Structures are given as structure tokens and as C-alpha cells.
């Protein structure tokens, strides 16, 4: 996930030390909170998400080449 801060002067910066909560997602999660601190000021935003169940792959489904 790319987190970008946009400042009042229209400049922006990619944030690399952000935290996302919850850290482990499940299909019942509908939003995450993304936070970071810069110059002693903490900023956070809540973002709506959709989590899809990971498809299971059986050993027989993988072809041998």
C-alpha cells in the first residue's frame, strides 16, 4: 500500500513508516486506520476496504510441466 502525505503548499511525500490497524486482516474487516508521525505530529485516516478470501489451491490443481 502506498501512503502519500499532501501538504497545504500542494507538495507531497511518500510515507514509509506508517502503521496500519488492524495489522492482520480478515474477510469481516471493512476498514483500516493508517497512521504516521512527522515532526511530532500524528496524522491518521480511516480507509474503507474489501478483504477477499484467499482462494485455496489443491495440489491436484497445479499442472506438472
Buried (B, 14 or more C-beta within 10 A) or exposed (E): EEBEEEEEEEEEEEBEEBEBEEEEEEEEEEEBEBBBEEEEEEEEEEEEEEEEEEEEEEEEEEEEE
